[in-house]
Amino acid sequence: MRVAIYTLGCKVNQFESWAIAEQFEALGCELVSWKQDADIYLVNTCAVTSKAAYQSRQILNRLRREHPDAKIIATGCHVQTDPSMILESVGGGICLAGNEQKPDIAAMAIKHSGCTGIFIGDICKVEKIAPLFVSRPPRNRTRVFLKVQDGCNAFCSYCIVPYARGRSRSLAPELVAKQVEDLAEAGVREVVITGIHVGLYGRDLEPASTIFALLRDLCERFPQVRFRLSSIEPTEIEDAFIDWAASTDNFCPHFHVPLQSGSDKVLKDMNRRYEARKFMEVLHTIKERIPHCGIGTDVMTGFPTEGPEEFSQTEELLKVAPISYLHAFPYSPRPGTVASAMVCKATRKQAKERARRLIELGQEKRRSFYQGLIGKRLDVLIEGKVRGSSLLRGRSGNYAEVVVESDDQDLSGRIVAVEALSFDDQAIKGRVLTVL
């Protein structure tokens, strides 16, 4: 059978799609692009914004229309939270499988000829993390995501994710290490440790653990692999963690620390459980102890209680924050969340305009960060060729995009030492010094 998988959303969804793809291959299936003819189409949906949910339904409708005789399976967060909306949009003839059913999707699709119906449990009652594993890098990937945690206990007032993913659940450290061992044997040089709320890792285990303890153990056990942390809340970054990161060669000097708003009032309304001052303190400590560290953040504009003054506070904070990039996006009401019942001070147009301003500020921050790297040595994981060019592209440990000229085109998946020579709006241009 020919199987095509289409993935929307976060790094966790990507990891889970990779794991499901391995299961299909183990059952003798051939994986093809979703643009090709296939017997089975799997769409791993997203619900984090109304746009992502709409795009999920859009691709399902397209596949149903273009491939009427194929099995169409939808899974993921939009399926978990809004199955009736999907059925109303797409109609019959598809299978809906919730997030906790993902480990069984491949076997179910092969075993049942019709493969239609609804298979969605109560995710909030699930106590163990779903057993999904990736043993080798997906095709054309040099950096591999590894899900070590699922679910979220935070219940931010705007967020649907806890209802889509359930409570926080962690993968046992020995199972994490086994996956890293398999990936390292397959030649993987960088593993991105990820989860829905990865900073909660280990609190549900017996004995309890932490994300810091997990990272420390992995870096010690696998010195040939460099590890990157996908995202962590400002309240979960302790000084000891930063000191360890500064002294550990195979932990990437890169933190992604969500802000969401620079207004303490808005943060409280968001149920974010910290003040803007805490965010700034953490970032300044990181830059003080790891000067070359790349720091990214997420910011939401147009939250219901964000007026012009609250947005100005966010903008002014970001102007002075020691960040190297940011992701800005307008607020998207999600039915069922606390914020969805609030009256918005800003129009949708105003929220988009504020996001545009912050995106431009983020581009300035990125250029400033790149400028500060010129003349420095960067350790870069080569990811492949630049399309239509002989240049090779990759990312440094501190998450800068880098391109290099090299006569050796067989460097994909290798880490090379690069001297940063210049930069433009797209990437740093460098010269390969040596292969590490």
C-alpha positions as CSV (number, residue, x, y, z in Angstrom):
1,M,0.0,0.0,0.0
2,R,1.1,3.6,-0.7
3,V,0.7,6.0,2.2
4,A,0.9,9.8,2.3
5,I,1.1,11.8,5.5
6,Y,0.4,15.6,5.8
7,T,1.4,17.3,9.0
8,L,0.2,20.6,10.4
9,G,1.4,22.4,13.5
10,C,4.1,21.9,16.1
11,K,7.3,19.9,16.5
12,V,5.4,17.3,18.6
13,N,3.0,16.7,15.6
14,Q,6.0,16.3,13.3
15,F,7.6,13.8,15.6
16,E,4.4,11.8,15.9
17,S,3.9,11.8,12.1
18,W,7.5,10.5,11.7
19,A,6.8,7.7,14.3
20,I,3.5,6.7,12.5
21,A,5.4,6.7,9.2
22,E,7.9,4.2,10.6
23,Q,5.0,2.0,11.7
24,F,3.5,2.1,8.2
25,E,6.9,1.1,6.7
26,A,7.3,-1.7,9.2
27,L,3.9,-3.1,7.9
28,G,5.3,-3.1,4.4
29,C,3.8,0.2,3.1
30,E,5.5,2.6,0.8
31,L,5.6,6.3,1.9
32,V,4.9,8.9,-0.8
33,S,4.2,12.6,-1.0
34,W,0.7,13.8,-0.2
35,K,0.7,15.2,-3.7
36,Q,1.0,11.8,-5.2
37,D,-1.6,9.0,-5.6
38,A,-1.9,6.9,-2.5
39,D,-4.1,4.3,-1.0
40,I,-4.1,5.9,2.5
41,Y,-3.9,9.6,3.3
42,L,-3.2,10.6,6.9
43,V,-3.7,14.2,8.0
44,N,-2.2,15.2,11.4
45,T,-4.2,18.2,12.3
46,C,-3.6,21.3,14.4
47,A,-6.0,23.4,16.5
48,V,-3.8,26.0,18.1
49,T,-5.3,28.8,16.0
50,S,-8.6,29.1,14.0
51,K,-6.4,29.4,10.9
52,A,-4.6,26.1,11.6
53,A,-7.9,24.4,12.2
54,Y,-9.3,25.8,8.9
55,Q,-6.2,24.6,7.0
56,S,-6.7,21.2,8.5
57,R,-10.2,20.9,7.2
58,Q,-9.1,22.5,3.9
59,I,-6.5,19.8,3.2
60,L,-9.0,17.0,4.2
61,N,-11.6,18.4,1.8
62,R,-9.0,18.5,-1.0
63,L,-7.9,15.0,-0.4
64,R,-11.5,13.7,-0.2
65,R,-12.3,15.5,-3.4
66,E,-9.2,14.5,-5.4
67,H,-9.0,10.9,-4.1
68,P,-12.5,9.6,-3.6
69,D,-11.4,5.9,-3.5
70,A,-8.6,6.4,-0.9
71,K,-8.8,5.9,2.8
72,I,-8.7,9.3,4.5
73,I,-7.7,9.4,8.2
74,A,-7.6,12.5,10.3
75,T,-5.9,12.7,13.7
76,G,-4.3,15.4,15.9
77,C,-5.6,18.3,18.0
78,H,-8.4,19.6,15.7
79,V,-9.8,16.1,15.6
80,Q,-9.6,15.8,19.4
81,T,-11.4,19.1,20.0
82,D,-13.7,19.6,17.0
83,P,-14.7,16.3,15.4
84,S,-18.2,17.5,14.6
85,M,-16.8,20.6,12.8
86,I,-14.6,18.3,10.6
87,L,-17.5,16.0,9.8
88,E,-19.8,18.9,8.9
89,S,-17.1,20.3,6.6
90,V,-15.7,17.1,5.0
91,G,-18.7,14.8,5.2
92,G,-18.6,11.1,5.6
93,G,-16.1,8.6,4.3
94,I,-13.3,9.5,6.6
95,C,-11.8,8.1,9.8
96,L,-11.3,10.4,12.9
97,A,-8.7,9.2,15.4
98,G,-7.9,11.1,18.6
99,N,-4.4,12.0,19.8
100,E,-4.2,9.0,22.1
101,Q,-5.1,6.6,19.3
102,K,-2.0,7.7,17.2
103,P,0.0,4.6,18.1
104,D,-2.7,2.3,16.6
105,I,-3.4,4.3,13.4
106,A,-1.1,2.4,11.1
107,A,-2.3,-1.1,12.2
108,M,-5.9,0.1,12.1
109,A,-5.6,1.5,8.6
110,I,-4.1,-1.7,7.2
111,K,-6.4,-4.1,9.1
112,H,-9.8,-2.5,8.4
113,S,-10.7,-2.1,4.7
114,G,-13.2,0.6,5.2
115,C,-11.4,2.5,7.9
116,T,-14.2,5.0,8.7
117,G,-15.7,6.0,11.9
118,I,-14.8,8.0,15.1
119,F,-12.2,6.8,17.5
120,I,-11.7,9.5,20.1
121,G,-11.3,9.0,23.8
122,D,-11.3,11.4,26.8
123,I,-7.8,12.7,26.6
124,C,-8.1,14.4,30.0
125,K,-8.3,11.0,31.7
126,V,-5.1,9.7,30.0
127,E,-2.3,9.1,32.6
128,K,0.5,7.7,30.5
129,I,2.3,9.1,27.4
130,A,1.5,7.3,24.1
131,P,4.2,4.9,23.0
132,L,5.5,6.5,19.8
133,F,9.1,6.1,18.8
134,V,11.4,7.2,16.0
135,S,14.6,5.1,15.5
136,R,16.2,6.9,12.5
137,P,16.1,10.3,10.9
138,P,13.2,10.9,8.5
139,R,14.0,11.3,4.9
140,N,16.1,14.4,4.1
141,R,16.2,15.4,7.8
142,T,19.5,16.0,9.7
143,R,17.9,17.4,12.9
144,V,15.5,15.1,14.7
145,F,12.7,16.1,17.1
146,L,12.3,13.8,20.1
147,K,9.1,14.0,22.1
148,V,9.7,13.4,25.8
149,Q,6.5,14.9,27.2
150,D,2.9,15.4,26.2
151,G,0.0,17.4,27.6
152,C,-0.2,20.7,29.6
153,N,-1.4,21.7,33.1
154,A,-1.1,25.4,32.6
155,F,-4.5,26.3,31.1
156,C,-3.6,29.7,29.8
157,S,-6.9,31.5,29.2
158,Y,-6.5,31.6,25.4
159,C,-5.2,28.1,24.8
160,I,-7.1,25.1,23.6
161,V,-4.0,22.7,23.9
162,P,-4.8,21.3,27.4
163,Y,-8.2,20.2,26.0
164,A,-6.5,18.6,23.0
165,R,-3.5,17.0,24.7
166,G,-4.7,16.3,28.2
167,R,-2.6,16.5,31.4
168,S,1.2,16.5,31.4
169,R,2.7,13.0,30.9
170,S,6.4,12.2,30.6
171,L,8.5,9.5,28.9
172,A,10.7,7.5,31.2
173,P,14.4,8.5,31.1
174,E,15.5,5.1,30.0
175,L,13.1,5.1,27.0
176,V,14.4,8.6,26.1
177,A,18.0,7.3,26.2
178,K,17.1,4.3,24.1
179,Q,15.7,6.4,21.4
180,V,18.7,8.7,21.4
181,E,21.0,5.6,21.2
182,D,19.1,4.4,18.2
183,L,19.3,7.8,16.5
184,A,23.0,8.2,17.3
185,E,23.7,4.8,15.8
186,A,21.8,5.9,12.7
187,G,24.1,8.9,12.3
188,V,22.0,11.7,13.8
189,R,24.1,14.5,15.2
190,E,21.4,16.8,16.6
191,V,18.4,15.9,18.7
192,V,15.8,18.5,19.6
193,I,14.1,17.7,22.9
194,T,10.5,18.7,22.6
195,G,7.1,18.4,24.2
196,I,3.8,20.3,24.6
197,H,5.0,21.8,27.9
198,V,8.5,20.3,28.1
199,G,9.4,22.2,31.2
200,L,7.0,20.0,33.1
201,Y,9.0,16.9,32.2
202,G,9.4,14.3,34.9
203,R,7.1,15.7,37.5
204,D,4.6,12.9,37.0
205,L,7.3,10.1,37.0
206,E,8.2,7.9,39.9
207,P,10.8,8.9,41.1
208,A,10.2,12.4,39.9
209,S,12.7,14.1,37.6
210,T,13.2,17.4,35.7
211,I,14.0,18.5,32.2
212,F,17.4,19.7,33.5
213,A,18.2,16.3,34.9
214,L,17.2,14.6,31.6
215,L,19.3,17.0,29.5
216,R,22.3,16.6,31.8
217,D,22.2,12.8,31.6
218,L,21.7,12.8,27.8
219,C,24.6,15.2,27.2
220,E,26.9,13.1,29.4
221,R,25.9,9.8,27.8
222,F,26.0,10.9,24.2
223,P,28.9,13.3,23.7
224,Q,28.8,12.8,19.9
225,V,25.2,14.2,19.7
226,R,24.4,17.9,20.3
227,F,21.1,18.5,22.1
228,R,18.7,21.5,21.7
229,L,15.7,22.3,23.8
230,S,12.6,23.4,21.8
231,S,11.0,25.8,24.3
232,I,10.9,26.5,28.0
233,E,8.9,28.9,30.2
234,P,10.7,31.7,32.0
235,T,9.7,30.4,35.4
236,E,11.3,27.0,34.6
237,I,14.9,28.3,33.9
238,E,17.0,28.3,37.0
239,D,20.5,29.7,37.5
240,A,21.9,26.2,37.8
241,F,20.4,25.3,34.5
242,I,22.0,28.3,32.8
243,D,25.4,27.7,34.4
244,W,25.3,24.1,33.3
245,A,24.3,25.1,29.7
246,A,27.2,27.5,29.6
247,S,29.7,24.8,30.5
248,T,28.4,21.9,28.3
249,D,29.8,21.7,24.8
250,N,27.1,19.5,23.3
251,F,24.1,21.5,24.6
252,C,23.2,24.1,22.0
253,P,23.5,27.7,23.3
254,H,19.9,28.5,22.3
255,F,16.8,29.1,24.4
256,H,13.3,29.7,23.2
257,V,11.4,31.5,26.0
258,P,7.8,32.5,25.3
259,L,6.7,36.0,26.4
260,Q,3.2,36.4,24.9
261,S,2.8,39.9,26.3
262,G,5.0,42.6,27.9
263,S,2.0,43.9,29.9
264,D,1.6,42.5,33.4
265,K,-2.1,43.1,33.3
266,V,-2.4,41.1,30.1
267,L,-0.1,38.3,31.4
268,K,-2.4,38.0,34.4
269,D,-5.5,37.9,32.2
270,M,-3.7,35.2,30.1
271,N,-3.1,33.2,33.3
272,R,0.6,33.2,32.5
273,R,1.8,33.1,36.1
274,Y,4.8,35.5,35.8
275,E,5.5,39.2,35.2
276,A,7.4,40.8,32.4
277,R,10.2,41.6,34.9
278,K,10.8,37.9,35.4
279,F,11.1,37.3,31.7
280,M,13.7,40.1,31.4
281,E,15.7,38.9,34.4
282,V,16.0,35.4,32.9
283,L,17.1,36.7,29.5
284,H,19.7,39.0,31.0
285,T,21.1,36.2,33.1
286,I,21.3,33.9,30.0
287,K,23.1,36.6,28.0
288,E,25.4,37.5,30.9
289,R,26.6,33.9,31.3
290,I,26.3,32.8,27.6
291,P,27.0,35.9,25.6
292,H,26.8,34.2,22.2
293,C,23.5,32.4,23.1
294,G,20.6,32.7,20.6
295,I,17.3,33.6,22.3
296,G,13.9,33.5,20.7
297,T,10.4,34.3,21.9
298,D,6.7,34.2,21.1
299,V,4.4,37.2,21.3
300,M,0.6,37.4,20.9
301,T,-1.1,40.6,19.8
302,G,-4.7,41.6,20.1
303,F,-5.5,39.5,23.2
304,P,-8.9,40.7,24.4
305,T,-7.6,42.9,27.2
306,E,-4.7,44.4,25.2
307,G,-5.4,48.0,24.4
308,P,-2.9,50.5,22.9
309,E,-1.1,51.0,26.2
310,E,-0.6,47.3,26.8
311,F,0.7,46.8,23.3
312,S,3.1,49.7,23.7
313,Q,4.4,48.1,26.9
314,T,5.1,44.9,24.9
315,E,6.7,46.7,22.0
316,E,9.0,48.8,24.3
317,L,10.0,45.7,26.3
318,L,10.9,43.8,23.1
319,K,13.0,46.8,21.8
320,V,15.4,46.4,24.8
321,A,15.1,42.6,25.3
322,P,18.3,40.7,24.4
323,I,16.5,38.4,21.9
324,S,17.8,37.2,18.5
325,Y,14.4,36.5,16.9
326,L,10.7,36.5,17.7
327,H,7.5,35.0,16.4
328,A,4.5,37.4,16.6
329,F,1.0,36.3,15.8
330,P,-2.5,37.8,16.3
331,Y,-4.8,36.4,19.0
332,S,-7.2,33.7,17.7
333,P,-10.3,33.0,19.7
334,R,-10.7,29.3,20.5
335,P,-14.2,28.1,21.6
336,G,-14.2,26.6,25.0
337,T,-11.4,28.7,26.4
338,V,-11.8,31.4,29.1
339,A,-10.6,34.2,26.7
340,S,-13.2,33.3,24.1
341,A,-15.9,34.9,26.3
342,M,-14.0,38.1,26.7
343,V,-14.7,41.3,24.7
344,C,-11.7,42.3,22.5
345,K,-10.4,45.8,22.8
346,A,-8.7,45.5,19.5
347,T,-10.1,44.7,16.1
348,R,-8.7,41.8,14.0
349,K,-7.2,44.4,11.7
350,Q,-5.5,46.1,14.6
351,A,-4.2,42.8,16.0
352,K,-2.6,42.0,12.6
353,E,-1.1,45.4,12.3
354,R,0.5,45.1,15.8
355,A,1.9,41.6,14.8
356,R,3.3,43.1,11.6
357,R,5.1,45.8,13.6
358,L,6.6,43.2,16.0
359,I,7.7,41.0,13.1
360,E,9.6,44.0,11.7
361,L,11.2,44.5,15.1
362,G,12.1,40.8,15.2
363,Q,13.9,41.2,11.8
364,E,15.9,44.1,13.2
365,K,16.8,42.0,16.2
366,R,17.9,39.1,14.0
367,R,20.1,41.4,11.9
368,S,21.7,42.8,15.0
369,F,22.4,39.3,16.3
370,Y,23.9,38.1,13.0
371,Q,26.1,41.3,12.9
372,G,27.5,40.3,16.3
373,L,28.5,36.9,15.0
374,I,30.7,38.2,12.2
375,G,34.3,37.1,12.7
376,K,33.3,34.4,15.1
377,R,33.5,30.6,14.8
378,L,30.2,28.8,14.5
379,D,29.6,25.1,14.8
380,V,27.1,24.4,12.0
381,L,25.0,21.3,11.3
382,I,24.8,21.1,7.5
383,E,21.2,20.4,6.4
384,G,21.6,20.2,2.6
385,K,22.0,22.4,-0.5
386,V,20.5,25.8,-1.1
387,R,17.9,25.2,-3.9
388,G,19.3,26.3,-7.3
389,S,22.7,26.9,-5.9
390,S,26.0,25.1,-5.0
391,L,25.9,26.6,-1.5
392,L,25.3,24.4,1.5
393,R,22.9,25.5,4.3
394,G,22.7,24.7,8.0
395,R,22.2,26.1,11.5
396,S,24.6,27.0,14.1
397,G,24.4,25.9,17.7
398,N,22.9,29.3,18.6
399,Y,20.3,28.9,15.8
400,A,21.7,31.2,13.2
401,E,21.0,30.3,9.6
402,V,24.3,29.8,7.8
403,V,25.3,29.1,4.2
404,V,28.8,28.0,3.1
405,E,30.6,27.3,-0.1
406,S,32.3,23.9,-0.3
407,D,33.7,21.6,-2.9
408,D,32.6,18.7,-0.7
409,Q,28.9,18.3,-1.2
410,D,28.7,15.2,1.0
411,L,28.6,17.2,4.2
412,S,24.8,16.9,4.8
413,G,24.2,15.7,8.4
414,R,27.8,16.7,9.5
415,I,28.8,19.4,11.9
416,V,31.4,21.7,10.6
417,A,33.3,24.6,12.1
418,V,32.6,27.8,10.1
419,E,34.1,31.3,10.2
420,A,31.3,33.8,9.8
421,L,32.2,36.3,7.1
422,S,29.1,38.4,6.3
423,F,25.4,38.3,6.4
424,D,22.2,39.4,4.7
425,D,18.5,39.3,5.5
426,Q,18.5,35.5,4.9
427,A,21.6,34.0,6.5
428,I,25.2,34.3,7.5
429,K,27.7,33.5,4.8
430,G,30.7,31.6,6.1
431,R,33.8,29.6,5.3
432,V,34.3,26.0,6.4
433,L,37.3,25.6,8.7
434,T,37.1,21.9,9.5
435,V,34.7,19.0,9.8
436,L,34.0,18.1,13.4
